[in-house]
């Protein structure tokens, strides 16, 4: 009975730790993003325009820092995924039994 060739993908331990590092980096943004979420929540009552302008300016910088890092991480991970897809295939040959 002949068995067919199978493509197995070998995932090195370093790739797993790289993924954990990525998740840790994204998780580190939870608190700063909570600040942004609080800033953009609907507010009732009187508004202090000077305070809102200062918070808006600071929130804009915070968002820009996050967005830049997020795009950089996404591009780096896309490259890693493409590399894994191309280079990590292992052919196994099973013999006749």
C-alpha positions in Angstrom: 0.0 0.0 0.0 1.5 3.3 -1.1 1.3 6.4 1.1 1.4 9.9 -0.4 3.9 12.6 0.3 2.8 15.1 3.0 3.9 18.6 3.5 4.7 19.3 7.1 5.5 22.8 8.4 8.3 22.9 10.9 7.9 25.8 13.3 11.1 26.6 15.1 11.0 27.6 18.8 12.4 31.0 17.9 9.3 31.8 15.8 7.1 30.9 18.7 9.0 33.2 21.0 8.9 35.9 18.4 5.1 35.6 18.3 5.0 35.8 22.1 7.1 38.9 21.9 4.7 40.5 19.4 1.8 39.7 21.6 3.6 41.3 24.6 4.3 44.4 22.6 0.7 44.7 21.6 -0.5 44.0 25.1 1.7 46.9 26.4 -0.6 49.3 24.5 -3.7 48.4 26.5 -3.3 51.1 29.1 -2.4 54.0 26.7 -5.3 52.9 24.5 -7.6 53.0 27.5 -6.6 56.6 28.0 -7.6 57.4 24.4 -10.8 55.5 24.8 -11.6 57.6 27.8 -10.8 60.8 26.0 -13.1 60.0 23.1 -16.1 58.9 25.2 -19.2 61.0 25.0 -19.2 63.6 27.8 -22.2 65.4 29.3 -22.2 68.7 31.1 -20.0 71.7 30.5 -16.8 71.4 28.6 -13.5 73.1 29.4 -12.3 74.0 26.0 -8.7 74.7 27.0 -8.5 71.3 28.7 -10.1 69.5 25.8 -7.6 71.1 23.4 -4.6 70.0 25.6 -6.0 66.5 25.9 -6.7 66.3 22.1 -3.2 67.3 21.3 -1.7 64.7 23.8 -4.1 62.0 22.5 -3.1 62.8 18.9 0.5 62.2 19.8 -0.3 59.0 21.7 -2.4 57.7 18.8 0.3 58.5 16.3 2.9 56.6 18.3 0.6 53.6 18.5 -0.3 53.7 14.9 3.3 54.0 13.8 4.4 51.0 16.0 1.3 49.0 14.9 2.0 49.4 11.2 5.7 48.6 11.8 4.8 45.4 13.7 2.3 44.3 11.1 4.7 44.7 8.3 7.5 42.9 10.1 5.1 40.0 11.0 3.8 39.8 7.4 7.4 39.4 6.2 7.9 36.6 8.8 4.8 34.8 7.8 5.8 35.0 4.1 9.2 33.7 5.0 7.8 30.8 7.1 5.4 29.9 4.2 8.3 29.7 1.7 11.1 28.2 3.7 9.6 26.1 6.4 8.1 23.3 4.4 9.5 19.8 5.0 8.8 17.0 2.7 8.3 13.6 4.2 8.5 10.4 2.2 6.6 7.5 3.5 7.6 4.1 2.2 5.5 1.3 0.8 4.2 -1.2 3.4 
